[in-house]
Amino acid sequence: MGNEKKQIAVLGSTGSIGTQALDVIREHRDWFEVYALTANNNAGLLIRQALEFQPEMVVIANESKYKEVKEALAGMPVKVWAGQEAISQVVQAEPIQLVLTAMVGYAGLKPTIRAIQAKKTIALANKETLVVAGELIRELALENEAHIIPVDSEHSAIFQCLAGEAENPIEKIFLTASGGPFRTFSREQLAHVTKKEALQHPNWNMGAKVTIDSASMMNKGFEMIEAKWLFEVDVSQIEIWVHPQSIIHSMVQFQDSSVKAQLSVPDMRLPIQYALTYPHRVFSNFERLDFNKFSNLTFEKPDTQKFRHLALAYEAVAKGGNMPCILNAANEIAVAAFLEDRTGFLAMSDVIEKTMEQVSFIASPDLDDYMQTDAEARKVAASLRGR
């Protein structure tokens, strides 16, 4: 890389992925410069980040926090904006070369679309973007020659396994899953799990929404849908394997029967750094893999009867159209209800299933259809969650 620093926008800079991305940038200030930071609600942390990294602009999505952020940064040459729409505008700024989309949920869709249209490289950590509108995103990326580099550990692993394999078709993708905290639970036990138990992930440190999705295995359903669009494969070519040690992050099988895997200690900073520095590998102080500690790597098939979210994800992607969008919206409402102790762990899949049955199906949706579908599905799911 030359002397020019890569200008980066971090969307969702106060969340789990965003803060770890800033750890990586902090370690490699000779590589990167933060051009923009955006947060949803956490004004205090956004202010501290802005004081440290001195970006050109910051956006706080929650407009009621605008005054607080504006006043705190008054003595600095930082433009302060507020509102969801401002995030979509910021990503189009000319100097930005790479946009890290680390926002959680459906909110990441519109800014990602705007960044693609502005021909930015996307480091994609917002899996809902491809779950909701995979086909649309794929077409836009091709049309605008915008590169999408996956940040999820599993998709990063697949991406790394495909380096140098451009001419070789994928026969199969093996997507690995930790199985979450309830891997060995019976259905009866799952009926009584608490929010506190669900938030205790055995291997990864993630935000609350993603941790619950991991516990229910919806995360893996989303990743399966995401892999279909990222790597242009059919769902029948994607196999999910529960790998409790979380050392093999995913594998690719080629037509000669050879399988490539990517291994590392579970640390999200590694796939984040790879996405930011790609195609280079840059030195890191991350923990090295010690095979004395991990001499036993095991695999088992997921139980889709016990973890119905996964079965519903397969159902949604098989139906296509706006069904994955319905799946995502219903899941966001169900997870929020569970985190607020208003619905049970197993009841979440009932809410999702009924929402998928009740919301209008559209076979070939455009962006407006996705927006209407999302609003309708949230309404339906909200009416079901209290039952």
Secondary structure, DSSP 4 states (H G I P E B T S, - for coil): --SSPEEEEEETTTSHHHHHHHHHHHHTTTTEEEEEEEESS-HHHHHHHHHHH--SEEEESSGGGHHHHHHHTTTSS-EEEESHHHHHHHTT-TT--EEEE---SGGGHHHHHHHHHTT-EEEE--THHHHHHHHHHHHHHHHHT--EEE-SHHHHHHHHHTTT-TTS-EEEEEEEE---TTTT--HHHHTT--HHHHT--SS----HHHHHHHHHTHHHHHHHHHHHHHTT--GGGEEEEE-TT--EEEEEEETTS-EEEEE--S-THHHHHHHHHTT------PPPP-TTT------B---TTTSHHHHHHHHHHHH-TTHHHHHHHHHHHHHHHHHTTSS-TTHHHHHHHHHHHHSPP-SS--HHHHHHHHHHHHHHHHHHHT-
